[in-house]
């Protein structure tokens, strides 16, 4: 699935009665035979196509974390970023030098839960309805920073000053 933020390319898809559908840049070139001007590409680059280093330099928080799988045994270690210009979404890169995020989690509406330290692992969770993500931070301090930023994003607070205004009557 390609969303409007990720691509503005459209091509006819045979499986969908040859109707125009949103596709990625590579599929657009393949399906239509058109070339894409690089200057146009730079202007409309979706956040999933922006390099981790580029997004990290303008982020509310970024660091290495581990996202545990459902049985909490193993998991994926990666580079996690909440960008300043998209503070309601957590982007997951395999490494800080990656060019494209491989996953994203919309944070709005989630609850952030602290978990007791187990086996010297600093655990916390994002919970919403039946969806559950369990993270492992490298340190307790880093865990607390992530929990604070994620809780703000989950509550829809997009600027730290918004939170301060709510505190003062």
C-alpha positions as CSV (number, residue, x, y, z in Angstrom):
1,X,0.0,0.0,0.0
2,X,1.3,3.4,-0.9
3,X,-0.2,6.5,0.7
4,X,-0.3,10.1,-0.5
5,X,2.6,11.0,1.8
6,X,4.8,8.4,0.3
7,X,4.1,8.8,-3.4
8,X,2.1,11.0,-5.7
9,X,2.6,8.6,-8.7
10,X,-0.4,6.9,-10.3
11,X,-0.6,4.1,-12.8
12,X,-3.2,1.9,-14.3
13,X,-3.3,-1.5,-12.6
14,X,-4.6,-4.4,-14.6
15,X,-5.8,-6.4,-11.5
16,X,-8.0,-3.4,-10.6
17,X,-9.8,-3.0,-14.0
18,X,-7.0,-0.7,-15.3
19,X,-8.0,2.1,-12.9
20,X,-5.4,4.6,-11.7
21,X,-3.9,3.6,-8.4
22,X,-1.2,5.2,-6.3
23,X,2.2,3.3,-6.8
24,X,5.8,3.8,-5.8
25,X,8.3,5.5,-8.0
26,X,9.9,2.3,-9.3
27,X,6.5,0.8,-10.2
28,X,5.4,4.0,-11.9
29,X,8.5,3.9,-14.1
30,X,8.0,0.2,-14.9
31,X,4.3,0.4,-15.6
32,X,4.2,3.6,-17.6
33,X,7.6,3.8,-19.1
34,X,7.9,7.4,-18.1
35,X,11.0,8.8,-16.6
36,X,11.0,10.9,-13.4
37,X,12.7,14.2,-13.2
38,X,15.0,14.2,-10.2
39,X,14.1,17.8,-9.2
40,X,10.4,16.8,-9.0
41,X,11.3,13.7,-7.1
42,X,13.2,15.7,-4.4
43,X,10.2,18.1,-3.9
44,X,7.7,15.3,-3.3
45,X,9.8,12.7,-1.5
46,X,7.7,11.0,1.2
47,X,9.0,10.6,4.7
48,X,9.5,6.9,4.3
49,X,11.9,7.7,1.5
50,X,13.9,10.2,3.4
51,X,17.2,9.0,4.9
52,X,17.3,8.2,8.5
53,X,20.2,10.7,9.0
54,X,18.1,13.5,7.4
55,X,15.1,12.8,9.6
56,X,17.2,12.1,12.7
57,X,18.8,15.6,12.5
58,X,15.3,17.1,12.9
59,X,13.7,14.8,15.4
60,X,12.1,15.0,18.7
61,X,14.0,11.8,19.7
62,X,16.0,9.2,17.8
63,X,18.0,6.2,19.0
64,X,18.6,2.6,18.7
65,X,15.8,0.4,20.3
66,X,14.7,-3.2,20.1
67,X,11.2,-4.0,19.1
68,X,10.3,-7.4,20.6
69,X,8.2,-9.9,18.7
70,X,4.8,-11.1,20.1
71,X,6.3,-13.8,22.4
72,X,8.8,-11.2,23.8
73,X,11.7,-13.6,23.2
74,X,13.5,-12.2,20.1
75,X,13.0,-9.0,18.2
76,X,14.3,-6.5,15.8
77,X,16.9,-4.0,16.7
78,X,16.7,-0.8,14.7
79,X,17.0,3.0,14.5
80,X,13.8,4.6,15.8
81,X,12.8,8.2,15.0
82,X,10.0,10.6,15.8
83,X,10.5,13.5,13.4
84,X,9.7,17.1,14.4
85,X,7.7,17.6,11.2
86,X,5.7,14.4,11.7
87,X,5.5,14.1,15.6
88,X,2.6,11.7,15.6
89,X,4.4,8.8,13.9
90,X,7.3,6.6,15.0
91,X,9.6,5.6,12.0
92,X,11.7,2.4,12.1
93,X,14.9,2.1,10.2
94,X,17.2,-0.9,10.2
95,X,20.2,1.4,10.8
96,X,20.9,5.2,11.1
97,X,22.4,5.3,7.6
98,X,19.4,3.8,5.9
99,X,17.7,5.7,3.1
100,X,14.2,4.4,3.7
101,X,12.2,3.5,6.8
102,X,11.0,-0.1,6.7
103,X,8.1,0.5,9.0
104,X,6.1,3.1,10.8
105,X,3.7,3.2,13.8
106,X,1.1,6.0,14.1
107,X,1.3,7.0,17.8
108,X,-2.0,8.9,18.2
109,X,-4.3,7.2,20.7
110,X,-1.8,4.7,22.1
111,X,-1.0,4.4,25.8
112,X,2.6,4.1,26.9
113,X,3.1,1.6,29.7
114,X,6.2,1.2,31.9
115,X,7.2,-2.4,32.5
116,X,9.4,-3.5,35.4
117,X,13.0,-4.1,34.6
118,X,13.6,-7.8,33.8
119,X,17.0,-9.4,33.3
120,X,18.5,-5.9,33.2
121,X,16.3,-5.1,30.2
122,X,14.6,-1.7,30.2
123,X,11.1,-2.5,28.8
124,X,8.1,-0.4,27.9
125,X,5.0,-0.8,25.7
126,X,2.7,1.0,23.3
127,X,-0.8,-0.4,23.8
128,X,-4.0,0.4,21.9
129,X,-7.0,-2.0,21.7
130,X,-5.5,-5.3,20.6
131,X,-2.3,-3.8,19.3
132,X,0.8,-4.1,21.5
133,X,4.4,-3.2,20.8
134,X,7.1,-4.0,23.4
135,X,10.4,-2.0,23.3
136,X,13.7,-2.5,24.9
137,X,15.9,0.6,25.5
138,X,19.6,0.4,26.3
139,X,19.4,2.4,29.5
140,X,16.7,3.4,32.0
141,X,17.3,7.1,31.2
142,X,16.7,6.4,27.4
143,X,13.6,4.4,28.2
144,X,12.1,7.3,30.3
145,X,12.9,9.8,27.4
146,X,11.2,7.6,24.9
147,X,8.2,7.0,27.2
148,X,7.8,10.8,27.7
149,X,8.0,11.7,24.0
150,X,5.8,8.8,22.9
151,X,3.2,9.7,25.5
152,X,3.1,13.3,24.2
153,X,2.7,12.1,20.6
154,X,0.0,9.6,21.6
155,X,-1.9,12.4,23.3
156,X,-1.7,14.5,20.1
157,X,0.7,17.1,21.6
158,X,2.8,18.1,18.6
159,X,4.8,20.9,20.2
160,X,6.4,20.8,23.7
161,X,5.1,24.3,24.4
162,X,1.5,23.1,23.9
163,X,1.9,20.9,26.9
164,X,3.3,23.9,29.0
165,X,0.3,26.0,28.0
166,X,-2.1,23.3,29.3
167,X,-0.3,23.2,32.6
168,X,-0.8,27.0,33.2
169,X,-4.4,28.0,33.8
